[in-house]
Amino acid sequence: MKVILQQDVRDHGKKGQMVEVSDGYARNYLLPRKLAVPATADALNTMKLQEKARQRKMEEEKARARENAGKLESVVVKIAAKAGEGGRLFGSVTNKDVSDALREQYGIDIEKSRIIIADPIKAYGSYEVKCRFGYEISGTIHLLVTESK
């Protein structure tokens, strides 16, 4: 019997795949637990529409990521921080600080988990911070840490 999986099923396939399973396995296990639906014409059409919607959403996310990466090239994010003797900051500049500053100064909304700071920023100066958008798209954030007044 051909069925369309509604959830990942171990040793059979992932959600959205159409697989061939024995009639008994489908009737007694997959269908009652709502892990799959029979592969009827309506179900196949629904599966195709969902796949098209998923592809369209992925393309929109890629376009948004490319746009944000392009915007990052022309901006310099300024973060004011307090420091003690020798110019060492009290604490450090984190990816959350960079994300908040980008949103506040330029209206670019990037999740803090996408911003990668290799070494902790604990002094005044100019830094380049990597930002991974996904889909093999990345950008560089130019960061300037200055003294707060």
C-alpha positions in Angstrom: 0.0 0.0 0.0 1.3 3.5 -0.8 1.0 6.0 2.0 2.2 9.6 2.5 4.0 10.0 5.8 2.7 12.8 8.1 5.7 12.4 10.5 9.2 10.9 10.3 8.9 7.1 10.7 12.1 5.2 11.5 13.4 2.9 8.8 10.7 4.1 6.3 11.1 7.7 5.6 10.7 11.4 6.5 7.6 13.6 6.7 6.0 14.3 3.4 7.5 11.3 1.5 5.4 8.7 -0.3 6.4 5.2 0.6 5.3 1.7 -0.1 4.5 -0.4 3.0 2.7 -3.6 3.6 -1.1 -3.4 3.9 -1.1 -4.7 7.5 1.5 -2.2 8.7 -0.4 0.7 7.2 -3.8 -0.4 8.5 -2.7 -1.5 12.0 0.1 0.9 12.8 0.6 4.0 10.6 -3.0 5.0 9.9 -4.4 4.6 13.4 -1.5 6.6 14.9 -1.9 9.3 12.2 1.6 8.8 11.1 0.5 8.4 7.5 -2.5 8.9 5.2 -3.4 6.7 2.2 -1.8 8.0 -1.1 -5.1 9.1 -2.8 -5.2 11.7 -5.6 -6.3 14.4 -3.1 -3.5 13.5 -0.7 -0.9 13.6 -3.6 -2.2 17.0 -4.7 -2.0 18.4 -1.2 1.5 17.0 -0.8 2.6 18.8 -4.1 1.0 22.1 -3.0 2.8 21.9 0.4 6.1 21.2 -1.3 5.6 24.2 -3.6 4.8 26.4 -0.6 7.9 25.2 1.2 10.1 25.9 -1.8 8.6 29.4 -2.2 9.2 30.1 1.5 12.8 28.9 1.2 13.4 31.1 -1.8 12.0 34.2 0.1 14.3 33.4 3.0 17.3 33.2 0.7 16.4 36.5 -1.0 16.1 38.1 2.5 19.4 36.7 3.6 21.2 38.0 0.4 19.6 41.4 1.0 20.7 41.6 4.6 24.2 40.5 3.6 24.4 43.3 1.1 23.2 45.9 3.6 25.9 44.8 6.1 28.7 45.7 3.7 27.9 49.4 3.8 27.2 49.9 7.5 29.4 50.4 10.6 27.8 49.5 13.9 28.9 51.7 16.8 28.6 50.4 20.3 29.4 52.6 23.3 30.8 50.8 26.3 32.4 51.7 29.7 35.9 50.7 30.4 38.4 50.8 33.3 42.1 51.5 33.3 44.0 50.6 30.2 40.9 50.7 28.0 39.7 47.3 29.0 35.9 47.0 29.0 33.8 46.1 32.0 32.6 42.7 30.6 32.6 42.2 26.9 30.6 43.0 23.7 28.4 40.0 23.0 26.5 38.9 19.9 23.2 40.1 21.6 24.7 43.6 21.9 25.7 43.6 18.2 22.2 42.3 17.2 20.4 45.0 19.3 22.7 47.8 17.9 22.0 46.7 14.3 18.3 46.8 14.9 18.4 50.1 16.7 20.8 51.9 14.4 19.9 50.6 10.9 16.7 48.6 11.3 18.4 45.3 10.2 17.0 42.5 12.2 19.4 39.6 12.7 19.0 36.9 15.3 21.8 36.9 17.9 22.5 33.2 17.2 23.5 34.0 13.6 26.3 36.4 14.7 29.6 34.7 15.4 32.2 36.5 17.6 35.4 34.4 17.4 37.3 36.1 20.3 35.6 38.0 23.1 35.6 41.8 22.4 37.1 43.3 25.6 38.7 46.5 24.4 37.9 49.6 22.3 38.6 49.5 18.6 37.4 48.3 15.3 36.4 44.7 14.7 34.9 42.5 11.9 32.3 40.1 13.1 31.0 37.2 10.9 27.3 36.7 10.4 25.9 33.4 9.0 22.4 33.7 7.4 22.1 30.1 6.3 21.9 28.7 2.8 25.7 29.2 2.6 25.2 33.0 2.7 27.3 35.0 5.1 28.3 38.6 5.7 30.6 40.7 7.7 29.6 43.2 10.3 31.9 46.2 10.8 31.9 47.0 14.5 33.3 50.0 16.2 33.5 49.9 20.0 33.8 53.4 21.5 33.9 54.9 24.9 30.5 55.8 26.4 30.1 59.2 27.9 
